[in-house]
Amino acid sequence: MKLITIFTPTFNRAYCLDQIYQSLVSQSNKNFIWLIIDDGSTDNTKTLVNHWILESKVTIQYHYQENQGMHGAHNSAYDLIKTELNVCIDSDDYMPNDAVEKIINFWTSADADKNKDIGGMIGLDAYKNGEIIGSKIPDGLKETTLEDLYYKHNVSGDKKLVLKTEIVNKFPRYPIFKEERFVPLGTLYLMIDKEYKLLCLNEVLCVVEYMEDGSSRNIIKQFFRHPKGFQHARIINMKYSNYLKVRFKNAVHYISHSLQLKDSHFLKKTPDIMLTLLALPVGLGLYAYIFYVNKLKK
């Protein structure tokens, strides 16, 4: 049995998948499975992947499904993964040649599989020029939650999570909303934070390129297109976050999404009614701004 599954959700990204494939072929430790979740591609993704499978340079598992969005692809990956660890590497990203080796050596040397309080590890993301995205993890910090990393230790920038599969499977899958294709992935990580710590590995595990068609570059548009998914995420964040400023920010967004949905029951659904009432004026302003921006883009 391989130790880790590297899973890649993809939708019509055949033009850039070779980059991650070549990085996996070049790994110094090949004790992994590459799971490709094809989320309804209509390009030549399947033909390309079948060619790589025949090459037998790495162990590849391919799964095709009707388009559900990134979170739906994560759901399918978690349903299929059998290895102890898993990590998501997006279709436009890739791994340094020694990334798998660093993960495995760090995990085994820490005897993390025997520690019931550990849910995985946090590593670094970097740009192609080698620059760390945001800031590094503070020296001496051995374990933390993801939320504490950002709001207690003041670390910035995207980080790479390697999670224990058995821990992931203790939590509910992302909800699927009809006619929507996005639920923020951080809701799962926040729920894991409430019960488990993550080990800190101050090494680059993923090289990131933010594509023009990626969700991170189109967040206002995403708010408008997927209000149910975002409303769900805001409820989770208000319920589980340890930080008042995070809960207030999510209350503001919760109001905006609820107004777009014309959800007359939003005060009954909120986990913090007083905070939601306090956030109401700002939420109204945010809704007006998002509506205005999206109207301009049409």
N, C-alpha and C positions, 0 to 999 in steps of 0.2 A: 504493500500500500504506500502510495506517495504521501508525503507529509502535508503538502500545501496545494490548494487549487487557486490558480490565477484566473479570474473570470473577467471576460470582456463583453459588456453589452454593446451591440452595434446595430445601426440602422442606416443602410445605404452609405456605408463608409469603406467599401472595398478599396477605394482609391488611397486610403492611408493605413490599412491594416498591415501591410507588409512591414511597416516600421516596427510595430510591436512583435510581429512574428520573427523578424531577424534578431531582435534583442533577446527573445526567448531561446532561439537556436544557439545564441552565443553565450548563454548562461554557463558559468563555471560549475554550477550544481544543477542537475536536471531532475531533482527529486520533487517534481511538480506535475500537475495536470493543467493544461490550458483549456478552460471551458469557455466556448464562444456562444453567447446568447444572441442569436440573430432575431431581432425584434421586428420581423416583417419586412426585411429588405427586399427591394425589387431590382437591385443591381446584380452583379455577378459574385456576390459574397459567397454563396454556397459553392459555386464552381471553384473559386479560389481556395476555400477551406478544404474541399475534397482533394485538391491537388497537394496541399500541405500534408494532409493525412497520409496520402500515398507516399510522400517523401519519408515519413517515419523519423523525422529528426527530433521531434518532441511528441509527447503524448497529448493528443488533442481530442476533446469531446465537443461535439457540435449539436446545438439544440435550436431548432427553428420554431417560432411562434408568431401568431398574429400580433400586430403592433399594440403594445400596452404602455409604452413609455419606459423611461429609465428605471423607475421604481418597480414596474412589472417585470422587467428583465432581472432585477435584483431578486425579486420573489422567486422566479424560476431558478435562478442560480442557487439560492439557498435550499430550494427543494431538491436539487440534483447533487449538491456537493456532499461527498462522503469523507473527505480528508479532514485531518485534525484542524488545520488552519485554512483560511481563505483570505484573499485580497483582491480588490477590484482595480484593474488597470484599464482605463478608458481607451476607446478605439483610436484616439488621436495622441495617446501617450505611449511611453515605453519604459523599460527597466534597464538600469545600468547592468553591465555584464556580470557583476558580482552581487547583485541585489538578493537573489534567492539564497545564495551561500551565506550572506550576512544575516538574513532572517533566520535560517535554520540553525546556524551556529549560535546566534544570540538566544534563540528559544530553547535549544537543548542545554546550553551552558547554564541557563537560569533555572532549569528544571521547572519551567513554567507550566508544563502539562500537569504537574502534580499539585499546583497551587490553585485551590478552588476559588480564590478571591480575584484571580487574574482573568480578564476577558479577552486579552490580546496584547497588541503592542502598537505604539505610535512611532512612525518614522518620518523622514523629511521628503518633501517634493522640491524639485529644482527646475529651472529653465534650461534650455539646451546649451546655454553658455556656461553652465555650472553654477550660476547664482542661485542661492537658496531662496525659495519663495517665502517671503516674510522673514521671520527670525528663527534661529535655531532653538532647540530645547535647552533650558538652563543646565549648565554643568552641575552634576551632583543630584539632579532630579531623577530618581530611579523609577518611580511610578506615579501616576496621576489619573484623574478622569479627563476626558477630552474637554469638557466645559471648564474645569479648573485650569487646564493648560492655557486657555485663552483669557479667562477673566480673573484668575488668581495669580498666575505666573506671567501674565501679559505677553504671551507668545502670539505672534501674528502670522497670517498666511496659511494656505492650505497645507494639510499634513496627510500622510498616508497611513491608513488604518489596516492592520492585519488582525483579523478576529478569529477567536475560537469558534468553530462551527457549532459545537454543542451549546455554546452560550447564545449565539444568534438564534438558534432554534427554540430557545425558551421564550422568545418574544413573538408577538403577532406579526404577520406579514403586512406589508404596506397595503392600504385599501385601494381598490380599483374603482374609480368613478366613471360612469358611462359618459362618453364624449370628452373625457379629459385624459391627459397623458403625462401628468406630472404630480408627484408628491415629494416634497423635500426629503432627502435621504437621512438627514440629521435626526429625524424623530426616533429612529431605531437606536442611534448612537447615544442619544440623551437617555433613553430608557435603560440601556446597558450601563451608563454612568451611575445610575442610582443604586446599582448592586455590585458593580465590579470596577476594578482599577485596570489601567493599561500600563504595561512596561514601556519605558522610554528608550528608544534607539536613535541616537543622534547621527544617523547615516541616511544618505539619499537612497530611497527605494524606488522612486518614480521620477521620470523626466516628463514635464508637462508642457503641452502647447495648447493655448486657448484658441480654439477654432472660431471662425466668424459665425458658424451655425450652432455653436454650443450654447447651452442654457445660461451659463455664467455671463455671457455677453448680451443677453436679451431678457434680463430679469423683470423689467417693467412689463414687457409683453407677456412674460410668463404669468405674472400676477393676474393679468386681465384674462388670459386664456384658461387658467386652471384655478378658479376661485375655491372650488370644493377641496381640492388637494391642499391648497395653502391654508384654508380655514381649519382643516384637520390638523395640520402641522402647528398652527398657532395654539390650538387647544392643548396639544401635547406639550409644547414649550411652556405655556402658562402653568400647566399642572406639575411639570417635573423640574423646571429650572431652579437652581439654588440662588439665582441672582435677580434682584428686584428690577434692575435696568433691563434685563433680558425679558422678564415677564411683562414689563410695561410696554416695551417695544412690540412684543407679540400681541398684546392687547390692542394696541393701535392698529396693527395690520389685521387683526381678527375683525375689528369693526369695519374696516374697509372692505374686506372680502364678504362679510355678511351683508353689507349694503348692496354690493354688486349682485349677490345672490337673492336679494330681497327676502332675507331670512328673518322673519318676524319673531322667531324663537331664539334669537342669538343670546339674549340675556339668560335664558333657561339653560342653554348649552355651555356657557362659559364656566370654567372651573373657579373663577375668581370674579364675582359680580362687582365688588367694590372697585377693583382695579380697572375693570372694563368700563364702569361708569366714569371713572376719573380720566380714562383715555379717550372718551367719546368725542370731545371737540377736536383733538388731534387726528383721530380716526376719520372724522368727517372731512377734514382738510386733505388727508392722504387720499381718500377715495376720489375727491374732486381732482386732485393732481394726476392720479393714475388714469382717470377717465379722460382728462384733457390731453395727456401725452399720447395715449393710444388713439384718440380721435385725430391728432395731428399726423400720426404715422399711417393712417389709412389712405 
